[in-house]
Amino acid sequence: MIKEYIKSYKDFPKEGIDFKCTASLCASQKGFARANNALYQDLLKYMPCDKVIGLDARGFIFASVLCHRTRTPLILARKQGKLPGSLVSREFKLEYGTATMEIQKDSI
């Protein structure tokens, strides 16, 4: 089970949040392989795509492996203000506020 490789930190970054840290998952060869195999087999194998979007920053790690396995381009979705050029932006809600992600228009 993949959950056993993910550490949990209560009250981080603020009280009431149970932060799931994937650094421990990535540090385990077995856990990392299981996670990537599950993503590939349970998601992308049955949903054909021509591009994969990786969300800053953990998403870059997992999306890059999926792109390699599916031979598709990787589109980086970065936190607001981190990319140059013409952008597409979307704001979304988090447990503790909101965030905005951006991708370059010419990447899609």
C-alpha positions in Angstrom: 0.0 0.0 0.0 1.3 3.4 -1.0 0.0 5.2 2.1 2.6 3.5 4.3 5.3 5.4 2.5 3.7 8.9 3.1 4.5 10.7 6.3 1.8 12.8 7.9 2.5 16.0 9.9 -0.4 17.3 12.0 -1.0 21.0 12.3 1.3 21.9 9.4 1.5 24.5 7.9 -1.2 25.6 10.4 -3.4 24.2 13.0 -6.0 21.8 11.7 -4.1 20.7 8.6 -2.8 17.2 8.3 0.0 17.6 5.8 0.9 14.6 3.7 4.6 14.7 2.8 5.6 12.8 -0.3 9.4 13.2 0.3 9.4 9.9 2.3 7.6 8.2 -0.7 10.1 9.5 -3.1 13.0 8.4 -0.9 11.8 4.8 -1.0 12.6 3.0 -4.2 9.8 0.5 -3.5 7.3 3.2 -2.6 8.2 5.4 -5.5 7.9 2.5 -8.0 4.5 1.5 -6.5 3.1 5.0 -6.7 4.3 5.5 -10.3 3.0 2.0 -11.4 -0.4 2.7 -9.8 -0.7 6.1 -11.5 0.2 4.5 -14.9 -1.9 1.4 -14.6 -4.9 2.9 -12.9 -5.1 6.2 -14.7 -3.2 6.8 -17.9 -3.3 3.3 -19.2 -7.1 3.7 -19.5 -7.2 7.4 -20.4 -5.3 8.2 -23.5 -3.7 11.6 -23.5 -1.4 13.6 -25.7 0.1 15.7 -22.9 0.5 15.5 -19.1 0.4 18.5 -16.8 2.6 18.4 -13.7 1.6 20.7 -10.8 4.4 22.6 -9.0 6.3 21.0 -7.4 5.4 17.4 -6.4 3.6 16.9 -9.6 6.7 17.5 -11.6 8.2 14.4 -10.1 5.3 12.0 -10.8 4.2 13.6 -14.1 7.7 13.3 -15.6 7.7 9.6 -15.0 4.3 9.3 -16.6 5.5 11.3 -19.6 8.5 9.1 -20.0 6.3 5.9 -19.9 3.6 7.3 -22.2 6.0 9.2 -24.5 4.0 12.4 -24.1 5.2 16.0 -23.5 5.3 17.4 -19.9 3.5 20.7 -19.3 4.7 22.5 -16.2 2.0 24.2 -14.1 3.8 26.7 -11.9 2.8 28.9 -9.0 1.7 32.4 -10.0 4.6 34.7 -11.0 7.1 31.9 -11.9 6.6 31.7 -15.7 7.3 34.2 -18.4 5.2 34.8 -21.6 1.5 34.6 -22.3 -0.2 32.5 -19.6 -3.4 30.7 -18.7 -4.2 31.0 -14.9 -6.5 29.2 -12.6 -7.2 29.9 -8.9 -8.3 27.1 -6.7 -9.1 26.5 -3.0 -6.8 24.8 -0.5 -7.6 23.6 3.0 -5.9 26.8 4.2 -6.6 29.4 1.6 -6.3 29.7 -2.2 -3.6 29.4 -4.8 -3.1 30.2 -8.5 -1.4 28.0 -11.0 -0.2 29.1 -14.4 0.9 27.4 -17.6 2.3 29.0 -20.8 -0.3 29.2 -23.5 2.1 28.0 -26.2 2.7 24.8 -24.2 -0.8 23.7 -24.8 
